[in-house]
């Protein structure tokens, strides 16, 4: 009987040992391989979410209300995480950000094309409008303003805003990589990885500006129409996978920013439950969108010149002269 009890006890210990080992192995596979693999897939889907919008803008020939600024920040973000994955020998970090780096270059190139085309159309429209404005002697009305406007718009064709922002981001990250990896200031590989991790998290502050601005818009308009539900769901789910992966690796540079990303997504979910999703946004009195203000500023010179033409027509008709066309 005593030998039977001892055998049963050994058998229970053996079963417990193998069960524990299997549990550890399953959790290790889940958090170290499954979660980052799913994170790579969702990251690729998240980065490619803007592709249909840019394709539509390229087809229409105008950016419209599309904001390309995050695409330049996306380039710096993916470049930084690729460098962090290289120093940490993390294939999942490289696999999740390298496609985004390549795609962001294409997005920025497309936005730059459209901005150049819009500037060129404005220049041609302004030039043709100003050439048609003549006074009685055939001299161009407001010649100094015409020349200054033409020069300013031609200078805008040399380099468009998207190119300027992208070049600044690339220059900053090239200088960072030179300082960390090649200058000899930091010799330890772990310290190099930590430096890149800190800087790429600083870059994420600008990346998080989009959801923060969305939350502010919802609170101001009392409408959740500005929240894109598929993108929010995708980003939050992606953050959960990378959060679990960062905790498994005990890497604060991974689980830290993804915790913030998940919390921002969770905050937007709460707003969806609290406010109406109607597309009619109730703007505050006197509120104007930045895009509308920019259009007003661009149209103001032409409107002013047209007013001069109308004034000239009234004066000529009073004096019995032919109106200026």
Kinemage of the C-alpha trace (Angstrom):
@kinemage 1
@onewidth
@group {chain A} dominant
@subgroup {mainchain}
@vectorlist {calphas} color= white
{ca unk a 1} P 0.000 0.000 0.000
{ca unk a 2} L 2.824 2.331 0.912
{ca unk a 3} L 4.556 1.626 -2.408
{ca unk a 4} L 1.277 2.308 -4.234
{ca unk a 5} L 0.871 5.648 -2.505
{ca unk a 6} L 4.453 6.565 -3.303
{ca unk a 7} L 3.972 5.556 -6.959
{ca unk a 8} L 0.800 7.653 -7.184
{ca unk a 9} L 2.605 10.631 -5.698
{ca unk a 10} L 5.447 10.329 -8.183
{ca unk a 11} L 2.970 9.993 -11.015
{ca unk a 12} L 1.137 13.161 -9.920
{ca unk a 13} L 4.421 15.045 -9.702
{ca unk a 14} L 5.391 13.844 -13.156
{ca unk a 15} L 2.032 14.847 -14.628
{ca unk a 16} L 2.206 18.256 -12.914
{ca unk a 17} L 5.764 18.767 -14.189
{ca unk a 18} L 4.894 17.968 -17.808
{ca unk a 19} L 1.641 19.971 -17.610
{ca unk a 20} L 3.566 23.000 -16.342
{ca unk a 21} L 6.155 22.575 -19.060
{ca unk a 22} L 3.473 22.330 -21.738
{ca unk a 23} L 1.670 25.394 -20.370
{ca unk a 24} L 4.899 27.385 -20.423
{ca unk a 25} L 5.658 26.172 -23.936
{ca unk a 26} L 2.174 27.080 -25.189
{ca unk a 27} L 2.301 30.546 -23.602
{ca unk a 28} L 5.789 31.081 -24.982
{ca unk a 29} L 4.649 30.163 -28.490
{ca unk a 30} L 1.516 32.290 -28.135
{ca unk a 31} L 3.166 35.476 -26.878
{ca unk a 32} L 6.544 35.154 -28.610
{ca unk a 33} L 5.409 34.000 -32.056
{ca unk a 34} L 1.631 34.082 -32.580
{ca unk a 35} L 1.010 37.598 -31.239
{ca unk a 36} L 3.842 39.307 -33.175
{ca unk a 37} L 2.932 37.365 -36.332
{ca unk a 38} L -0.649 38.624 -36.132
{ca unk a 39} L 0.744 42.058 -35.303
{ca unk a 40} L 2.789 42.008 -38.525
{ca unk a 41} L -0.326 41.198 -40.553
{ca unk a 42} L -2.396 43.928 -38.888
{ca unk a 43} L 0.443 46.430 -39.225
{ca unk a 44} L 0.594 45.813 -42.965
{ca unk a 45} L -3.195 46.250 -43.189
{ca unk a 46} L -3.011 49.417 -41.084
{ca unk a 47} L -0.267 50.964 -43.220
{ca unk a 48} L -2.120 50.142 -46.438
{ca unk a 49} L -5.392 51.680 -45.199
{ca unk a 50} L -4.534 54.982 -46.916
{ca unk a 51} L -3.862 53.370 -50.314
{ca unk a 52} L -7.501 53.522 -51.579
{ca unk a 53} L -7.767 57.171 -50.501
{ca unk a 54} L -4.613 58.130 -52.388
{ca unk a 55} L -5.696 56.144 -55.453
{ca unk a 56} L -8.999 58.016 -55.461
{ca unk a 57} L -7.183 61.334 -55.066
{ca unk a 58} L -4.826 60.482 -57.941
{ca unk a 59} L -7.820 59.591 -60.114
{ca unk a 60} L -9.563 62.875 -59.302
{ca unk a 61} L -6.347 64.899 -59.593
{ca unk a 62} L -6.669 66.590 -56.197
{ca unk a 63} L -5.947 65.819 -52.541
{ca unk a 64} L -9.186 67.487 -51.512
{ca unk a 65} L -9.585 67.169 -47.746
{ca unk a 66} L -7.009 64.358 -47.535
{ca unk a 67} L -4.251 65.194 -45.027
{ca unk a 68} L -0.871 63.757 -46.160
{ca unk a 69} L 1.158 65.008 -43.170
{ca unk a 70} L 0.910 61.692 -41.221
{ca unk a 71} L 2.507 59.884 -44.166
{ca unk a 72} L 5.801 61.736 -43.662
{ca unk a 73} L 5.662 60.993 -39.921
{ca unk a 74} L 4.896 57.366 -40.849
{ca unk a 75} L 8.168 57.225 -42.813
{ca unk a 76} L 10.169 58.325 -39.785
{ca unk a 77} L 8.214 55.997 -37.510
{ca unk a 78} L 8.812 52.893 -39.663
{ca unk a 79} L 12.458 53.801 -40.257
{ca unk a 80} L 13.035 54.158 -36.517
{ca unk a 81} L 11.374 50.836 -35.675
{ca unk a 82} L 13.356 49.072 -38.418
{ca unk a 83} L 16.553 50.408 -36.834
{ca unk a 84} L 15.351 49.321 -33.386
{ca unk a 85} L 14.581 45.824 -34.690
{ca unk a 86} L 18.027 45.660 -36.308
{ca unk a 87} L 19.866 46.536 -33.098
{ca unk a 88} L 17.694 44.155 -31.058
{ca unk a 89} L 17.876 41.330 -33.637
{ca unk a 90} L 14.076 41.267 -33.689
{ca unk a 91} L 12.770 39.853 -37.005
{ca unk a 92} L 9.137 40.605 -36.120
{ca unk a 93} L 9.870 44.297 -35.642
{ca unk a 94} L 11.614 44.418 -39.018
{ca unk a 95} L 8.877 42.425 -40.754
{ca unk a 96} L 6.115 44.670 -39.430
{ca unk a 97} L 7.728 48.016 -40.304
{ca unk a 98} L 9.738 47.456 -43.474
{ca unk a 99} L 6.599 47.147 -45.685
{ca unk a 100} L 5.248 50.294 -44.042
{ca unk a 101} L 8.504 52.124 -44.803
{ca unk a 102} L 8.320 51.233 -48.506
{ca unk a 103} L 4.602 52.041 -48.686
{ca unk a 104} L 5.047 55.391 -46.940
{ca unk a 105} L 7.551 56.470 -49.600
{ca unk a 106} L 4.938 55.769 -52.289
{ca unk a 107} L 2.267 57.646 -50.325
{ca unk a 108} L 4.505 60.700 -49.954
{ca unk a 109} L 5.419 60.629 -53.648
{ca unk a 110} L 1.734 60.515 -54.602
{ca unk a 111} L 0.893 63.408 -52.277
{ca unk a 112} L 3.783 65.459 -53.674
{ca unk a 113} L 2.540 64.879 -57.244
{ca unk a 114} L -0.927 66.105 -56.353
{ca unk a 115} L 0.378 69.151 -54.481
{ca unk a 116} L 2.574 70.060 -57.454
{ca unk a 117} L -0.362 69.655 -59.837
{ca unk a 118} L -2.605 71.808 -57.641
{ca unk a 119} L 0.044 74.539 -57.439
{ca unk a 120} L 0.550 74.402 -61.209
{ca unk a 121} L -3.187 74.710 -61.870
{ca unk a 122} L -3.424 77.670 -59.482
{ca unk a 123} L -0.464 79.349 -61.186
{ca unk a 124} L -1.986 78.927 -64.651
{ca unk a 125} L -5.423 80.052 -63.474
{ca unk a 126} L -3.996 83.108 -61.727
{ca unk a 127} L -1.799 84.017 -64.705
{ca unk a 128} L -4.666 83.757 -67.184
{ca unk a 129} L -6.967 85.757 -64.913
{ca unk a 130} L -4.424 88.534 -64.395
{ca unk a 131} L -3.573 88.735 -68.094
{ca unk a 132} L -7.211 89.494 -68.881
{ca unk a 133} L -7.343 92.430 -66.485
{ca unk a 134} L -6.354 95.620 -68.309
{ca unk a 135} L -7.159 99.219 -67.825
{ca unk a 136} L -8.092 101.741 -70.509
{ca unk a 137} L -4.480 102.246 -71.669
{ca unk a 138} L -3.856 98.490 -71.926
{ca unk a 139} L -1.607 98.416 -68.873
{ca unk a 140} L -1.949 95.592 -66.398
{ca unk a 141} L -3.863 96.575 -63.296
{ca unk a 142} L -1.899 96.125 -60.051
{ca unk a 143} L 1.289 95.126 -61.883
{ca unk a 144} L 3.362 94.861 -58.680
{ca unk a 145} L 0.808 92.554 -57.076
{ca unk a 146} L 0.661 90.474 -60.248
{ca unk a 147} L 4.424 90.025 -60.336
{ca unk a 148} L 4.686 89.200 -56.631
{ca unk a 149} L 1.846 86.686 -56.856
{ca unk a 150} L 3.385 84.993 -59.889
{ca unk a 151} L 6.850 84.818 -58.298
{ca unk a 152} L 5.456 83.387 -55.064
{ca unk a 153} L 3.491 80.694 -56.863
{ca unk a 154} L 6.472 79.761 -59.063
{ca unk a 155} L 8.597 79.374 -55.950
{ca unk a 156} L 5.977 76.973 -54.581
{ca unk a 157} L 6.580 74.754 -57.606
{ca unk a 158} L 10.252 74.276 -56.721
{ca unk a 159} L 9.419 72.110 -53.719
{ca unk a 160} L 5.959 71.310 -52.391
{ca unk a 161} L 5.116 71.100 -48.654
{ca unk a 162} L 5.026 67.283 -48.572
{ca unk a 163} L 8.537 67.065 -50.009
{ca unk a 164} L 9.799 69.581 -47.470
{ca unk a 165} L 8.322 67.666 -44.532
{ca unk a 166} L 9.574 64.292 -45.797
{ca unk a 167} L 13.108 65.596 -46.333
{ca unk a 168} L 13.171 67.040 -42.820
{ca unk a 169} L 12.068 63.731 -41.321
{ca unk a 170} L 14.660 61.779 -43.309
{ca unk a 171} L 17.476 64.179 -42.446
{ca unk a 172} L 16.649 63.944 -38.730
{ca unk a 173} L 16.644 60.125 -38.753
{ca unk a 174} L 19.824 59.895 -40.846
{ca unk a 175} L 21.610 62.128 -38.343
{ca unk a 176} L 20.244 59.994 -35.482
{ca unk a 177} L 21.474 56.749 -37.056
{ca unk a 178} L 24.895 58.252 -37.749
{ca unk a 179} L 25.188 59.530 -34.176
{ca unk a 180} L 24.077 56.230 -32.636
{ca unk a 181} L 25.769 53.700 -34.881
{ca unk a 182} L 28.758 55.262 -36.609
{ca unk a 183} L 29.979 58.212 -34.584
{ca unk a 184} L 31.427 56.091 -31.780
{ca unk a 185} L 29.537 58.006 -29.104
{ca unk a 186} L 27.682 54.842 -28.023
{ca unk a 187} L 29.688 51.611 -28.076
{ca unk a 188} L 27.350 49.136 -26.361
{ca unk a 189} L 24.750 47.558 -28.649
{ca unk a 190} L 22.146 47.555 -25.866
{ca unk a 191} L 22.685 51.269 -25.295
{ca unk a 192} L 22.361 51.873 -29.041
{ca unk a 193} L 19.059 49.985 -29.097
{ca unk a 194} L 17.829 51.926 -26.048
{ca unk a 195} L 18.718 55.250 -27.688
{ca unk a 196} L 16.829 54.335 -30.857
{ca unk a 197} L 13.887 53.105 -28.747
{ca unk a 198} L 13.642 56.410 -26.879
{ca unk a 199} L 13.815 58.477 -30.067
{ca unk a 200} L 11.292 56.381 -31.972
{ca unk a 201} L 8.869 56.743 -29.073
{ca unk a 202} L 9.326 60.508 -29.289
{ca unk a 203} L 8.424 60.225 -32.985
{ca unk a 204} L 5.259 58.384 -31.932
{ca unk a 205} L 4.078 61.496 -30.089
{ca unk a 206} L 3.396 63.083 -33.491
{ca unk a 207} L 1.804 59.861 -34.706
{ca unk a 208} L -0.623 59.928 -31.776
{ca unk a 209} L -1.685 63.436 -32.740
{ca unk a 210} L -4.292 62.015 -35.157
{ca unk a 211} L -6.397 60.085 -32.578
{ca unk a 212} L -6.016 62.898 -30.063
{ca unk a 213} L -7.318 65.376 -32.643
{ca unk a 214} L -10.194 62.996 -33.428
{ca unk a 215} L -11.137 62.790 -29.746
{ca unk a 216} L -11.040 66.587 -29.498
{ca unk a 217} L -13.278 66.889 -32.571
{ca unk a 218} L -15.822 64.464 -31.111
{ca unk a 219} L -15.936 66.311 -27.798
{ca unk a 220} L -16.403 69.640 -29.594
{ca unk a 221} L -19.023 68.572 -32.143
{ca unk a 222} L -20.802 65.948 -29.980
{ca unk a 223} L -20.666 63.642 -33.001
{ca unk a 224} L -18.571 60.522 -33.666
{ca unk a 225} L -18.782 60.848 -37.459
{ca unk a 226} L -15.036 61.660 -37.567
{ca unk a 227} L -14.122 58.287 -36.010
{ca unk a 228} L -13.325 55.706 -38.668
{ca unk a 229} L -14.465 52.512 -36.960
{ca unk a 230} L -12.541 49.918 -39.027
{ca unk a 231} L -9.273 51.822 -38.602
{ca unk a 232} L -9.873 52.324 -34.876
{ca unk a 233} L -10.649 48.623 -34.382
{ca unk a 234} L -7.618 47.568 -36.388
{ca unk a 235} L -5.261 49.903 -34.517
{ca unk a 236} L -6.563 48.841 -31.094
{ca unk a 237} L -6.307 45.130 -31.906
{ca unk a 238} L -2.821 45.624 -33.324
{ca unk a 239} L -1.781 47.460 -30.159
{ca unk a 240} L -2.991 44.541 -28.002
{ca unk a 241} L -0.837 42.016 -29.889
{ca unk a 242} L 2.292 44.162 -29.657
{ca unk a 243} L 1.517 44.970 -26.022
{ca unk a 244} L 1.508 41.258 -25.133
{ca unk a 245} L 4.663 40.707 -27.173
{ca unk a 246} L 6.437 43.602 -25.423
{ca unk a 247} L 5.438 42.281 -21.997
{ca unk a 248} L 6.750 38.834 -22.921
{ca unk a 249} L 10.096 40.340 -23.982
{ca unk a 250} L 10.058 42.711 -21.012
{ca unk a 251} L 10.696 45.551 -23.453
{ca unk a 252} L 9.221 48.879 -22.290
{ca unk a 253} L 9.943 50.493 -25.663
{ca unk a 254} L 7.425 48.093 -27.228
{ca unk a 255} L 4.705 47.688 -24.608
{ca unk a 256} L 4.845 51.347 -23.484
{ca unk a 257} L 3.654 53.072 -26.687
{ca unk a 258} L 1.262 50.242 -27.518
{ca unk a 259} L -0.375 50.653 -24.118
{ca unk a 260} L -0.990 54.305 -24.980
{ca unk a 261} L -2.291 53.318 -28.418
{ca unk a 262} L -4.731 50.829 -26.899
{ca unk a 263} L -5.953 53.385 -24.342
{ca unk a 264} L -6.580 55.935 -27.106
{ca unk a 265} L -8.550 53.344 -29.044
{ca unk a 266} L -10.502 52.421 -25.919
{ca unk a 267} L -11.303 56.105 -25.348
{ca unk a 268} L -12.715 56.329 -28.867
{ca unk a 269} L -14.845 53.237 -28.197
{ca unk a 270} L -16.300 54.965 -25.141
{ca unk a 271} L -17.066 58.056 -27.251
{ca unk a 272} L -18.876 55.857 -29.770
{ca unk a 273} L -21.148 54.674 -26.957
{ca unk a 274} L -21.757 58.185 -25.609
{ca unk a 275} L -22.325 60.266 -28.733
{ca unk a 276} L -24.356 60.024 -31.913
{ca unk a 277} L -22.637 58.803 -35.079
{ca unk a 278} L -24.584 61.150 -37.356
{ca unk a 279} L -22.531 62.710 -40.130
{ca unk a 280} L -24.002 66.141 -39.373
{ca unk a 281} L -21.412 67.839 -37.219
{ca unk a 282} L -22.592 70.754 -35.154
{ca unk a 283} L -19.893 73.415 -35.414
{ca unk a 284} L -19.494 76.076 -32.815
{ca unk a 285} L -20.537 79.631 -33.783
{ca unk a 286} L -17.820 81.340 -35.748
{ca unk a 287} L -15.935 78.075 -36.327
{ca unk a 288} L -14.221 77.608 -39.676
{ca unk a 289} L -12.192 74.671 -40.839
{ca unk a 290} L -8.519 75.252 -41.574
{ca unk a 291} L -9.065 73.963 -45.097
{ca unk a 292} L -11.795 76.541 -45.705
{ca unk a 293} L -9.583 79.337 -44.384
{ca unk a 294} L -6.788 78.288 -46.730
{ca unk a 295} L -9.165 78.295 -49.711
{ca unk a 296} L -10.466 81.730 -48.726
{ca unk a 297} L -6.914 83.034 -48.536
{ca unk a 298} L -6.099 81.671 -51.992
{ca unk a 299} L -9.278 82.999 -53.566
{ca unk a 300} L -9.074 86.463 -51.987
{ca unk a 301} L -6.547 87.950 -54.490
{ca unk a 302} L -8.665 86.815 -57.458
{ca unk a 303} L -11.855 88.126 -55.865
{ca unk a 304} L -10.167 91.455 -55.198
{ca unk a 305} L -9.021 91.678 -58.804
{ca unk a 306} L -12.490 90.782 -60.062
{ca unk a 307} L -13.920 93.556 -57.897
{ca unk a 308} L -11.531 96.003 -59.573
{ca unk a 309} L -12.808 94.837 -62.937
{ca unk a 310} L -16.425 95.367 -61.852
{ca unk a 311} L -15.587 98.818 -60.523
{ca unk a 312} L -13.893 99.622 -63.811
{ca unk a 313} L -16.935 98.427 -65.739
{ca unk a 314} L -19.250 100.634 -63.731
{ca unk a 315} L -17.008 103.649 -64.250
{ca unk a 316} L -16.722 103.026 -67.996
{ca unk a 317} L -20.457 102.568 -68.432
{ca unk a 318} L -21.048 105.847 -66.585
{ca unk a 319} L -18.630 107.676 -68.868
{ca unk a 320} L -20.056 106.095 -72.020
{ca unk a 321} L -17.010 103.847 -72.580
{ca unk a 322} L -17.030 100.189 -73.482
{ca unk a 323} L -16.762 97.907 -70.435
{ca unk a 324} L -13.496 96.088 -69.877
{ca unk a 325} L -13.736 92.345 -70.424
